[in-house]
Amino acid sequence: MKFISKLYKFRLLYNLFLFLALSNIFFSTEKSHANTFSINDIEISTPFEINFNKNEIIDEGFAKAFNELILSIAQSKDQVKLKNTSINQIKGMIETFSIIEEKFIDEIYYLTLNVSFNKKNIFDLLETKNIFPSLPVKKDFLFIPVFIDQNQNQVSMFSESKLFSSWNSNNKKHSLLNYILPTQDLDDFSLIKKNIDNLETYNFKEIINKYNINDHIIMIVFKENNKIRVFNKIFFNQKNNLKNLNYTKVNFDDEEEIFKFIDNLKLVYEDFWKSQNQINTSVKLSLNISVDNSDNIKINKFEKILSNMDLIYNFSIYKFDNQNNFYKVVFNGTPDKFLEVMSYQNYNFEIKNKIWVLNDKS
C-alpha cells in the first residue's frame, strides 16, 4: 500500500513537471526566433483624391520603413544593392505592423506606422546579396571639429565655424552616432592655436579629459584655396583610426553646401561604426545548450536574452527531461564571441560531452 501511495505521488510530481516543461515550450512567446527589427513612426502623406487607395499608401510606408532599416544596418557601399527590393519581398519579411495614427487635414491624408521586420528573414536577404549587416547600436562620440585656413595660417574658434554650428542641425532618423560637441573654451582654442603646425599628431588630451567620453573623433579641415583636405582621427576601443579625405570647391558660406559636406562626413563615420559592429551571417555556429529547468523565472530570462540578441540567428528547445531543457542555438559568430557576449549577461558555460551547460553567475 505504501508503495502504491509513493508511486501515486511520484506520478503527480511527474505530471506537474511535465505541465511546467510543456508550458515553457508552448507558451513562451520568445522561444522560436530572435527578436524583430522595429522601425517606428514612419510618416506618409498623400492628397485625398478619387482614386485614393489606402493599401497603396500602407505599402509606401512599408517601403519607407525597409529603407530606414537598411540605412541603419548596412554600410553605404551595400545600400545600393537593395534599392530594387520589391514591395512583395518587403511585405514577406514583415512580422507585424500597426497604424499609430491616421488623419485628414485640408484634403491631405496622413498616416503613421510602426513596422517590425523578422530579423532572420532580413539577414537571409542580405546574405543573398553578399552583404554583412551591422548591429544597429547607438553610440556617443566626443566630436572636436577644427577649421584651418592654410592661406592665412589661421584656426577658427568654434563659434566662428559654420561647420560647428551646423553639425547637429540636420540629423537623420537612422543615424547611429550621437556627436557631443565641446563647449566654448578660450583655453581649448589657445591649445589648438599653439599646436597649429602639428595638429595631426597632437593628441588633444587636455581637451578630451574635460569630458567623460573616452571615444572621440577629431576632425581637422585644412582649406587651401579651392582644395579641402579633411584629416579624421577616430579613437575607439583604445585604437586610433586615421582617415584622410579630399574635396574641391566647397563653399563654406553656402548653407546647402555645408549640409552636403557634413552629410558626406557623417556617412564616413557611420560606415566606420558599422564596420566595428558587423555580423558575419555566413558563419552559423550550432550549439547544444543545457539549462536547469527548476526555475521558470531563470528559464524565461535566458530565452528573453536569446530573443533580444542580434547575433542569435534562431533557437529552439529540442528535448527536455526532469532536470534540464536542451536548446539548439544558432549563433552568427565564433565560440569565443558567443562566450564574450553571454558573459555580459553574467552567463558562463561548461562543456560536457559536446553540451554547453549553462552556469548563471548572477
N, C-alpha and C positions, 0 to 999 in steps of 0.2 A: 504493500500500500504506500509506504514511504517512497519507494522507487517511482511509482506511478505519479505521486504528487510532485516529486522533483522533476520528472520528465515533463509534466504539465507546465510547471513554472519555467522550465528551460524553453519550451515551445512559445510561451507567452513573451519571454525576453527576446527570443529569436525573431518572432513576428514584429515586435516593436522595433528591433534593429532594422529589419527588412523594410518596414514602413519609412523609417527615417532615411535609410540609404536611398530608397526609391524617390523620396521627396527631394533629396539632393540632386538626383539625376533628372527628374521630370519637371520639377517646379522651380529650378534655378534658372532665372532669366538670363544669366551671364554665361551659360555653360558652353554653347556650341561654337561661338566665333568671337573674335576680338571686337572691340568697340568700333563704332562708326566714326566717320569724319563728319562733323556737324558744321554747316555753313548757315549762319543766321542773319536775319534782317536783310534779305535780298529784296530790293525795291524795284518795281516795274510800273511804268505808267504808259497809257496809250489813249488816244481820243476815243470817245464812245460814239461809234458810228453804226450804220445799219448792218454792216457785215461783221460786227463785233463778235469775236469768238473767244470765250474765256479760257478754253483749253489751250488755245494757241498762246495766250498770254502766260499761262502757267508753264508751258513748255519753254517759253522765253526765259522765265525765271529759273527753270532747271538748268538751262544752258549757261546762264549767268553765274549760278551757284557753282557749277562744274568748273567754269573758268577761274573763279575765285579760289577754288580748292587747288587747281593746278598751279596757279601763281604762287601759292604758299608752300607747295611741296616739291616743285620741280625747278631746276635751275633754268635760267633764261635760254640757254642753248638748246634745251629739250622741250620748252613750251611750244615751240612752233610745230613739233611733231604731232601735237594733239589738237591742232586748230580745226581739223576736218572730222573730228569725232561726231558721229551722227546723233541726233536727238534720241533715236531709239536705243543706241548704245548707252547714252547717258541715263535714260529712264530705267534701263535694265540694271543699273548699278545703284539706284536709289533704294534705300532701306525704308525710310519714312519721310513724309513731308507734312507740313501744316501751314494753313493760311492764318497768319497772325493778324492781318488787318486788310480790309478792302473798303474802298470808299469812292464816291463820285463827287468831284468838285469842278464846277464850270465845264461840265461835259467831258471831263477827263477821268478815266478810271485808274485808280491807284491800288496796287497790290503789294503786300509784304509777305514773304515766305521764309520759313525755316526748312532747310533740306538736309537730310542725313544720308550719306553715301556709305555703302558697305565697303569697309576698308579692304577686305580680301579681294573683292571684285576690282577695286581701283588698282591695287597692287598687281593683279593679274594683267590688267590692261597695260599698265606701264611696262611690265616685263616683256609683253609682246612688241613694244616699241623700243626695247633695249634702253629703257630709262630707269635709273636707280632713284627712287624718291628719297626725300629727306623728312626727318621728323619735324613737324610744324611747331618748333619750340621757340617761344618768345624769349628775348634776351635784351638786357640793358647794357649799353656801352657808353662809357665816357667818351665824348666826341670833342676833340680840340682842333678847330679849323684855323689855319694861319694863311694869310694872303700877303704875298710879297711882290712888289713891283720892282723887278730887277733893273729896269731902266733908271730908276731913281734910287735903287738900293734902299727901299723903304718898306717897312712892315706896317700893316693896318691894325688899328685897335679893333677889338671885336665889334664894338658899336659902330665902327666905320665900314664894316664889311657887310655888303648886302647878302653875301653867302651865309653869314652868321644869322642875320635877322630873318632870312627866308627859309632856313634849313628845315624847320619843323612846321612850316605853314601849309604844306601840301602833302601830308602823309597819306599813304594808301591803306585801305582797309586790310589788304592781305599781307602787309609788311610784318616781318617778324622782329625787326630791330627797333628798339627804343633808344633814341640818342639823348644823352644827358649833356647839355651844353654847360660850359664853365660860366661862372659869374664874372661880371666886370671887375677886374682887379688890376690896379696900376703896377703892383709888384710883378704879376704874371707878365704883363706887357713888357716891363723892363727886362725880365729874364729872357723873353723871346728876342727882344731887340738886341740884347747883349750877345746872344748866340746866333745872330742872323747869318753869319758866314759858315756855321757848321750845324744847321738845324736838322739835317738828315741823320746826323749821328748823335745829336743831343737827345737825352732820354726823357726830358720834361718831368723828371721825377719830383721836383719841388712843387710843380703844379698838380700832378696826379695825386700826390699824397694828401692833398687837401680834401679829396673826395673818397667816399667809402665804396669805390668801384675799382677793382683791380684791372678788369678787362677794358681796353680802351682803343680808340682809333685816333691817330694823329694824321690829319690831312694838311699837307703844305702845298699851296697853289703858287707856282712860280710863273709870273707873267712877264714876258719879254716881247715887246711889240705885239705881233699877232699870234705868237706862239705861247701856248699854255702847257705847262708840264705839272702834273699832279703827283706828288710823292705821298704814298699812303703807308703808314706803319700800323698794322693791325695786331694788337697784342691780345692773345687769347691762350688760355691753358699754359701759361708760363712760356710762351713762344712768340717771337716776333715774326710776322709775315709781311714782307715788303712787296709793294706793287707800284710800278710806275705807269702812268697813263699820259698820253699826249693828245692835245686838242688844238684846233686852229680857229681863229676868228670867233671867239666867244665875246659877245658884247655884254660886259657886266653892268651896263647902265640900262639894259633892256630886261624887264622883269620876266618876259616869256622865255628868253634865252637862259636866264639864270635858273628858272624852274627846270628847263630841259637839261641843263648841265647837272643840277642837283639830282634829278631823276636818274641820270646815267650813272652817277657816282653811287647812289643808293643801290642800284641794281648790282654793281660790283660787290658791294658789301653784303647784300642779301645772298648773292651766289657763294661768296666765301663762307658765310654762316651755314648755308645749306650743305656745302661740301663737308663741313665738320660734323653734320648730323645725318649723313647719308646711310640708307639702308640697302644692303646688298640682297635684294629679294631673290636672286638666283641661288643663294645659299639657304637651304632649308634643313635645319638641324632637327631631327626627330628624337624626342626624349621621352622615356617612360618614367613617370614620377609617381612615387608613392606618398600618400598623405594620410596621416592618422585621422580617422573619421569619427572619433569620440566627441569632438567638439564642433557642433554645427556652425557656431559663430566664426571659428577659425577657417572652416571649410569655405563659408561664404566670402570671407575676407580674401582668401587665397584666389578664389575664382574671380572675384572683382578685380584684383590686381592683374591677373592674366588678361581679363577683358579690356582693361584700360591701357595695356602696354602695347605701344605701336609695333614693337619688334616681334610680337607674337602673331604668327600667321593664322593659326587656329589651335583649338584644344578641345578635348572631349574625354569623358570617362569611358574607358573600355572594359573595365571589370571592377569588382569590389568584393570584399569578404567582410567578416565580422570585426575587422580591425582597421582596414585601410581602403581608401579609394585609390584606384590606379588611373592616372591621366596619361593620355597621349598628347604631347605638346610639340607643335612645330614652330621653330624659332628661326627668324631671319638673322643668323649670325653664328659666331663660333661658340664653343662651350665656355671659353673664358669670358666672352662678352655676356653670355647668359648669367654666369655666376656673378659678374660685376653688377648688372642691373638688378638682379634679385637681392644682392647684398644691401642695396639701397633701401629695400623693403624689410630689412632685418631677417632675411631668409638665407640659410646656407644648406648644403646638401652633402650627404654621404652616399657614395656609390657602392651598391651591393648587388652582385650578380646582374650587372647592367641596368639596375633600377636605381634611379636617383631618389633617395629617401630624404624628404623634406624635414629640416630642423628649423623650428621657429625660435629666433633669438630674443623676441620681444617679451 
